[in-house]
Amino acid sequence: MAWPVSAQSEVIAGVEYRNVWQQQDRALAHDATALARALPQRERRLEPEQWAGNLCAAAFKDGKLIAIIRAEVRSSNRLRVKMAFLQALIIPAFRNSAVMADITTKAHE
């Protein structure tokens, strides 16, 4: 998939993908926490507040947050390098769509 020119925000099939790495956006952090709270613990695996930190990509449909990816940069003992470990959260209505693939691509930019 080829991304258009902008590195900060892209719209693909009506979904806006934003690069939010290290932007310290309080409104987005609040929305990410609310998104996590709306899902059962078994689906989110982290406490809702943890989803608000280290955000690197966010997806919006009609102005509503539908998916986020957070990254934790740490050392990998197995590979002996520092790398980003990604964790994703998406609302159930978009799980069988291309949103996760597209937001993951945006997170890697």
N, CA and C of each residue as an Amber inpcrd file, in Angstrom:
protein
   327
   0.8370000  -1.1640000   0.0000000   0.0000000   0.0000000   0.0000000
   0.8870000   1.2330000   0.0000000   0.6200000   2.1610000  -0.8830000
   1.3870000   3.3960000  -0.9640000   0.6530000   4.4960000  -0.2080000
   1.3620000   5.1450000   0.7150000   0.7530000   6.2280000   1.4830000
   0.9340000   7.5320000   0.7320000  -0.0640000   8.4390000   0.7770000
   0.1050000   9.7720000   0.1950000   1.2340000  10.5270000   0.8940000
   1.4800000  11.7420000   0.4580000   2.6480000  12.5010000   0.8760000
   2.7250000  12.7830000   2.3740000   1.6440000  13.1700000   3.0310000
   1.6870000  13.6040000   4.4260000   2.0980000  12.4830000   5.3760000
   3.0120000  12.7900000   6.2820000   3.4450000  11.7890000   7.2700000
   2.6270000  11.8830000   8.5490000   1.8630000  12.9400000   8.7320000
   1.1400000  13.1270000   9.9840000  -0.2790000  12.5950000   9.9550000
  -0.9910000  12.7410000   8.8520000  -2.3870000  12.3290000   8.7940000
  -2.7400000  11.8460000   7.3940000  -3.4370000  10.7300000   7.3220000
  -3.8690000  10.1480000   6.0450000  -5.3200000   9.7220000   6.1560000
  -6.0570000   9.7990000   5.0730000  -7.4250000   9.2880000   5.0420000
  -7.4720000   8.1830000   3.9980000  -7.8770000   7.0040000   4.4410000
  -7.9930000   5.8490000   3.5530000  -9.3720000   5.2490000   3.7790000
 -10.1480000   5.1690000   2.7260000 -11.4950000   4.5750000   2.7780000
 -12.3470000   5.1700000   3.9040000 -12.2540000   6.4940000   4.0800000
 -13.0770000   7.1630000   5.0730000 -12.5660000   7.1100000   6.4980000
 -11.4100000   6.4970000   6.7140000 -10.8140000   6.4200000   8.0520000
  -9.5540000   7.2870000   8.0660000  -9.4700000   8.1730000   9.0650000
  -8.2920000   9.0320000   9.1970000  -7.2820000   8.3630000  10.1210000
  -6.0500000   8.2390000   9.6490000  -4.9530000   7.6560000  10.4320000
  -3.9790000   8.7710000  10.7670000  -3.6400000   8.8850000  12.0380000
  -2.7160000   9.9450000  12.4770000  -1.4770000   9.3480000  13.1220000
  -0.3430000   9.9260000  12.7920000   0.9100000   9.6310000  13.4850000
   0.9220000  10.5300000  14.7110000   0.8790000   9.9380000  15.9030000
   0.7790000  10.7230000  17.1410000   1.9520000  10.4730000  18.0860000
   3.0320000   9.8870000  17.5830000   4.1700000   9.5440000  18.4240000
   4.7340000  10.7790000  19.1140000   4.8430000  10.7320000  20.4240000
   5.4270000  11.7640000  21.2830000   4.7640000  13.1290000  21.1290000
   3.4540000  13.1490000  20.8950000   2.7620000  14.4350000  20.7430000
   2.1260000  14.9390000  22.0250000   2.0060000  14.1080000  23.0610000
   1.4580000  14.5480000  24.3550000   0.1150000  15.2580000  24.1970000
  -0.7930000  14.6640000  23.4450000  -2.1220000  15.2150000  23.1860000
  -3.0770000  14.7590000  24.2960000  -3.4740000  15.6640000  25.1620000
  -4.3220000  15.3030000  26.3070000  -5.7070000  14.8220000  25.8780000
  -6.2640000  15.4390000  24.8400000  -7.5850000  15.0190000  24.3650000
  -7.5240000  13.5990000  23.8180000  -6.4680000  13.3020000  23.0800000
  -6.3100000  11.9490000  22.5470000  -6.0770000  10.9460000  23.6750000
  -5.2890000  11.3070000  24.6640000  -5.0590000  10.4240000  25.8120000
  -6.3770000  10.1350000  26.5340000  -7.2030000  11.1480000  26.6910000
  -8.5160000  10.9660000  27.3140000  -9.3750000  10.0210000  26.4810000
  -9.3980000  10.2240000  25.1550000 -10.1850000   9.3590000  24.2640000
  -9.6570000   7.9250000  24.2700000  -8.3410000   7.7690000  24.3360000
  -7.7470000   6.4230000  24.3640000  -8.1460000   5.6880000  25.6470000
  -8.1460000   6.4140000  26.7500000  -8.5740000   5.8170000  28.0220000
 -10.0420000   5.4200000  27.9570000 -10.8730000   6.2760000  27.3930000
 -12.3060000   5.9780000  27.2560000 -12.5320000   4.7810000  26.3420000
 -11.7650000   4.6990000  25.2580000 -11.8630000   3.5530000  24.3440000
 -11.5290000   2.2610000  25.0760000 -10.4700000   2.2760000  25.8730000
 -10.0700000   1.0820000  26.6160000 -11.1050000   0.7170000  27.6840000
 -11.6620000   1.7110000  28.3410000 -12.6810000   1.4480000  29.3690000
 -13.9240000   0.7840000  28.7800000 -14.2130000   1.0690000  27.5220000
 -15.4140000   0.5250000  26.8760000 -15.2810000  -0.9590000  26.5400000
 -14.0640000  -1.4830000  26.6110000 -13.8310000  -2.8920000  26.2800000
 -13.5860000  -3.7140000  27.5400000 -13.9790000  -4.9940000  27.5180000
 -13.7120000  -5.8620000  28.6730000 -12.2030000  -6.0490000  28.9010000
 -11.8210000  -6.3040000  30.1450000 -10.4120000  -6.4970000  30.5050000
  -9.7340000  -7.5420000  29.6320000 -10.4010000  -8.6350000  29.3370000
  -9.7760000  -9.7100000  28.5510000  -9.4240000  -9.2560000  27.1360000
 -10.0870000  -8.2220000  26.6350000  -9.7870000  -7.7220000  25.2900000
  -8.7130000  -6.6430000  25.2910000  -8.6020000  -5.8950000  26.3700000
  -7.6380000  -4.7890000  26.3790000  -6.3410000  -5.1460000  27.0710000
  -6.3500000  -6.0790000  27.9870000  -5.1890000  -6.6280000  28.6840000
  -4.3670000  -5.6430000  29.5170000  -4.5440000  -4.3740000  29.3380000
  -3.8820000  -3.3580000  30.1560000  -4.9590000  -2.5530000  30.8620000
  -4.5710000  -1.8420000  31.9020000  -5.5040000  -0.9250000  32.5410000
  -5.7900000   0.2210000  31.5610000  -6.9930000   0.7710000  31.5880000
  -7.3490000   1.8240000  30.6290000  -6.3570000   2.9890000  30.5700000
  -5.8460000   3.4140000  31.7250000  -4.9160000   4.5450000  31.7560000
  -3.6120000   4.2310000  31.0330000  -3.2030000   2.9740000  31.0170000
  -1.9650000   2.5950000  30.3300000  -2.0760000   2.7830000  28.8190000
  -3.2820000   2.6730000  28.2850000  -3.4700000   2.8500000  26.8480000
  -3.2520000   4.2980000  26.4170000  -3.2570000   5.2350000  27.3490000
  -3.0780000   6.6400000  27.0180000  -1.6050000   7.0230000  26.8510000
  -0.6890000   6.1780000  27.2880000   0.7350000   6.4840000  27.2040000
   1.4060000   5.8490000  26.0060000   2.4410000   6.4910000  25.5300000
   3.2700000   5.9860000  24.4340000   2.4810000   5.7120000  23.1530000
   1.4700000   6.5330000  22.8850000   0.6870000   6.3550000  21.6640000
   1.5370000   6.6800000  20.4400000   1.4050000   5.8840000  19.4030000
   2.1520000   6.1880000  18.1730000   1.2460000   6.3440000  16.9610000
   0.0450000   5.7570000  16.9760000  -0.8750000   5.9260000  15.8510000
  -2.3100000   5.8370000  16.3590000  -3.1950000   6.5840000  15.6880000
  -4.6090000   6.5840000  16.0530000  -5.4380000   6.5980000  14.7780000
  -6.5970000   5.9430000  14.8400000  -7.5070000   5.9000000  13.6900000
  -8.8560000   6.4640000  14.1100000  -9.4310000   7.2950000  13.2470000
 -10.7030000   7.9480000  13.5160000 -11.6760000   7.7140000  12.3670000
 -12.9150000   7.4510000  12.7050000 -13.9910000   7.3380000  11.7140000
 -15.0670000   8.3330000  12.1310000 -15.3870000   9.2640000  11.2460000
 -16.3730000  10.3060000  11.5340000 -16.0440000  11.0520000  12.8330000
 -14.7590000  11.3110000  13.0610000 -14.3130000  12.0570000  14.2290000
 -14.2390000  11.2660000  15.5160000 -14.5900000   9.9870000  15.4810000
 -14.5740000   9.1460000  16.6830000 -13.3570000   8.2200000  16.6480000
 -12.6550000   8.1100000  17.7720000 -11.4980000   7.2240000  17.8780000
 -11.9520000   5.7680000  17.7910000 -11.3890000   5.0130000  16.8380000
 -11.7850000   3.6110000  16.6710000 -10.6420000   2.6380000  16.9020000
  -9.4010000   3.1210000  16.8610000  -8.2540000   2.2210000  17.0710000
  -7.0280000   3.0350000  17.4790000  -6.1870000   2.4020000  18.3030000
  -4.9240000   3.0280000  18.7000000  -3.8290000   1.9740000  18.7160000
  -2.6120000   2.4630000  18.5490000  -1.4330000   1.6120000  18.7370000
  -0.4950000   2.3720000  19.6470000  -0.0210000   1.6810000  20.6730000
   0.9750000   2.2540000  21.5770000   2.2660000   1.4690000  21.3920000
   3.3780000   2.0980000  21.6980000   4.6810000   1.4480000  21.5530000
   5.4750000   1.6100000  22.8370000   6.0820000   0.5360000  23.2440000
   6.9760000   0.5730000  24.4020000   8.3690000   0.2190000  23.8970000
   9.2820000   1.1750000  24.0140000  10.6500000   0.9570000  23.5520000
  11.4370000   0.3450000  24.7040000  11.9770000  -0.8390000  24.4570000
  12.7680000  -1.5210000  25.4900000  13.7270000  -2.4980000  24.8140000
  14.6130000  -3.0460000  25.6120000  15.5900000  -3.9990000  25.0870000
  14.9730000  -5.3810000  24.9410000  15.3530000  -6.0390000  23.8740000
  14.9530000  -7.4270000  23.6590000  16.1330000  -8.3100000  24.0500000
  15.9570000  -9.1150000  25.0790000  17.0440000  -9.9900000  25.5140000
  17.3960000 -11.0080000  24.4410000  16.3870000 -11.5000000  23.7550000
  16.6150000 -12.5130000  22.7240000  17.4190000 -11.9520000  21.5480000
  17.0650000 -10.7390000  21.1010000  17.7460000 -10.1510000  19.9480000
  18.9080000  -9.2470000  20.3250000  18.9910000  -8.8930000  21.6060000
  20.0550000  -8.0260000  22.1280000  20.0920000  -6.6580000  21.4430000
  18.9060000  -6.1140000  21.2290000  18.7770000  -4.7670000  20.6580000
  17.6110000  -4.0650000  21.3320000  17.5910000  -2.7460000  21.2010000
  16.4510000  -1.9690000  21.6640000  15.4480000  -1.9070000  20.5210000
  14.1730000  -2.1230000  20.8510000  13.1550000  -2.0900000  19.8140000
  11.8180000  -1.6550000  20.4010000  10.8750000  -1.3370000  19.5180000
   9.5300000  -0.9450000  19.9540000   8.6230000  -2.1720000  19.9220000
   7.9510000  -2.3960000  21.0310000   6.9560000  -3.4650000  21.1260000
   5.5930000  -2.7950000  21.0000000   4.8250000  -3.1720000  19.9980000
   3.5430000  -2.5350000  19.7240000   2.3900000  -3.2810000  20.3770000
   1.4040000  -2.5170000  20.8250000   0.1540000  -3.0770000  21.3400000
  -0.9650000  -2.2950000  20.6770000  -1.9800000  -3.0050000  20.2090000
  -3.0690000  -2.3650000  19.4860000  -4.4040000  -2.6020000  20.1780000
  -5.2930000  -1.6410000  19.9930000  -6.6430000  -1.7390000  20.5270000
  -7.5860000  -1.2070000  19.4500000  -8.6320000  -1.9680000  19.1400000
  -9.5810000  -1.5750000  18.1000000 -10.9840000  -1.9360000  18.5580000
 -11.9510000  -1.0930000  18.2250000 -13.3150000  -1.4070000  18.6240000
 -13.8220000  -2.5860000  17.7930000 -14.6840000  -3.4090000  18.3630000
 -15.1320000  -4.6370000  17.6910000 -15.7220000  -4.4340000  16.3010000
 -16.4110000  -3.3440000  16.0730000 -17.0630000  -3.1260000  14.7760000
 -16.0790000  -3.0340000  13.6150000 -14.8100000  -2.7570000  13.8920000
 -13.8140000  -2.5990000  12.8300000 -12.7850000  -3.7290000  12.7950000
 -12.9710000  -4.7560000  13.5670000 -11.9800000  -5.8310000  13.6350000
 -11.8610000  -6.6350000  12.3460000 -12.9120000  -6.7280000  11.5790000
 -12.8560000  -7.4810000  10.3260000 -12.6980000  -6.5600000   9.1190000
 -12.0310000  -5.4470000   9.3200000 -11.7970000  -4.4920000   8.2390000
 -10.2900000  -4.3290000   8.0440000  -9.9150000  -3.4230000   7.1710000
  -8.4970000  -3.1740000   6.9020000  -7.8890000  -2.1830000   7.8900000
  -8.6590000  -1.7350000   8.8600000  -8.1800000  -0.6980000   9.7850000
  -6.9090000  -1.1220000  10.5150000  -6.8540000  -2.3420000  11.0310000
  -5.6720000  -2.7490000  11.8020000  -4.4210000  -2.7920000  10.9190000
  -4.5510000  -3.2790000   9.7150000  -3.3910000  -3.3030000   8.8120000
  -2.9440000  -1.8800000   8.4810000  -3.8870000  -0.9970000   8.2200000
  -3.5420000   0.3800000   7.8670000  -2.9360000   1.1450000   9.0330000
  -3.4930000   0.9900000  10.2340000  -2.9420000   1.7140000  11.3900000
  -1.5710000   1.1580000  11.7690000  -1.3680000  -0.1280000  11.5750000
  -0.0500000  -0.7150000  11.8630000   0.9950000  -0.1460000  10.8990000
   0.6190000   0.0090000   9.6450000   1.5280000   0.6320000   8.6760000
   1.8530000   2.0460000   9.1100000   0.8480000   2.7880000   9.5550000
   1.0710000   4.1590000  10.0090000   1.9790000   4.1770000  11.2490000
   1.8200000   3.2190000  12.1320000   2.6540000   3.1620000  13.3340000
   4.1230000   2.9110000  13.0130000   4.3900000   2.2740000  11.8940000
   5.7680000   1.9760000  11.5060000   6.4460000   3.1190000  10.7520000
   5.7010000   4.1560000  10.4090000   6.3070000   5.2690000   9.6600000
   7.2300000   6.0960000  10.5170000
